[in-house]
């Protein structure tokens, strides 16, 4: 029987063969989760309950490892840059999370300094402070936070991010389970006021894929990340409509690799294989897995 290290090394070899075969210097993953350990453990505990926020699905965490091991593993995979997607579920959390994330980015310089926000008094001030501290990407989780992204308290924050050109990865689709404010309609209202906001739609807006494709075709600054999309797991309950694949091909300059590492119920390499089997070609894969994010973040 192979040792755990041997299994990891074998997977790392598969991941590296994928991107070296495309002639890339590595991968850029815009949707990975790092957060304070006690928060992450609570997230994992929730996944273990098969709770309603994950649609009651059985969702084993493949990479339930210590923080330093998870960072080392991404580096072994050849991930040149990644994020620390973290998010509050109630008022009073975001600024504390931002402080932690700033320290994490100092400890892990290959992490794109990530921040978050919540509709609450003072949000404009702490978003401004995060930007001044060097935040390069924000995370908004409409489903878990149970808030309307078009909430008036967020308007000045969205304006700051649009003006700064700093992207926000927003979980706004209704997968794996709908929330009170998920779906395209609230995002339409945000973009109507902030058309220059660099919005990255997490999970391609699963399962409202086509509605979010409409927004990407309407707004030049809207992008989509691939997180969990096209994998066997997601295809089993919220499949991507094959009629929409030509639209994904046409938007190849605005699709970014995301994986949800470490909170995925399958090996990391499976996300890459799922993208490859779409048959959209090596140029599309190079753009999605590296070049689009490299341009967006000036890497």
Number of C-alpha atoms within 10 A of each C-alpha: 5 8 8 9 9 11 12 16 15 13 18 20 15 17 24 21 13 19 21 13 11 15 11 16 14 22 27 24 27 28 25 20 18 23 19 14 11 9 15 17 13 11 13 17 13 15 20 14 13 15 15 13 17 16 14 13 16 13 20 15 18 14 17 16 12 9 14 9 12 17 17 12 17 20 17 17 22 19 23 18 23 26 27 24 25 25 24 21 15 14 14 15 14 23 22 13 20 26 13 17 27 21 11 19 18 12 10 15 11 16 24 25 26 29 30 28 28 31 21 15 12 14 22 21 13 19 25 16 14 24 20 9 13 14 22 20 25 28 24 24 24 26 24 18 21 15 20 23 26 20 14 12 17 21 17 16 21 26 17 18 23 19 13 14 18 19 23 25 24 23 23 31 28 22 22 19 17 19 19 13 20 25 24 19 15 17 21 16 15 19 19 11 13 19 18 18 24 25 27 28 29 29 30 29 27 27 23 19 23 19 16 25 21 13 18 21 15 11 17 14 19 24 27 28 24 28 26 27 25 24 19 14 16 18 13 10 13 16 16 20 12 9 9 12 14 11 15 18 16 12 17 20 17 22 26 30 26 26 25 21 26 21 19 19 16 19 15 22 17 19 23 23 15 16 20 16 10 13 12 15 12 13 11 21 24 19 20 27 26 24 24 21 22 17 11 14 15 8 11
